[in-house]
Amino acid sequence: MSGLTDAQAREFHEHWKHGVWSWVMIAAAVHLVTWAYQPWF
């Protein structure tokens, strides 16, 4: 369907997971720093 081989799809998925996990960790860190600086409730 995508035109990728199984190995290519698995490699892409690993990179995708790494990117999403990195984005979540950065967002969580920014929220914690913001909360420490100026709590919003």
PEGI-V144017 format. One line per field, one symbol per residue. ss: DSSP state (@ for helix, = for strand, . for the rest). phi: phi as a letter, one per 40 degrees, with the letter a starting at -180 (. if undefined). psi: psi as a letter, one per 20 degrees, with the letter a starting at -180 (. if undefined). A space follows every 50 residues. Layout:
BEGIN
ss: ???
phi: ???
psi: ???
END
This chain:
BEGIN
ss: .....@@@@@@@@@@@@@@@@@@@@@@@@@@@@@@@@....
phi: .cgccdcccccdcccccccccccccccccccccccccadca
psi: giiqrggggggghgggggggggggggggggggggghgnqj.
END
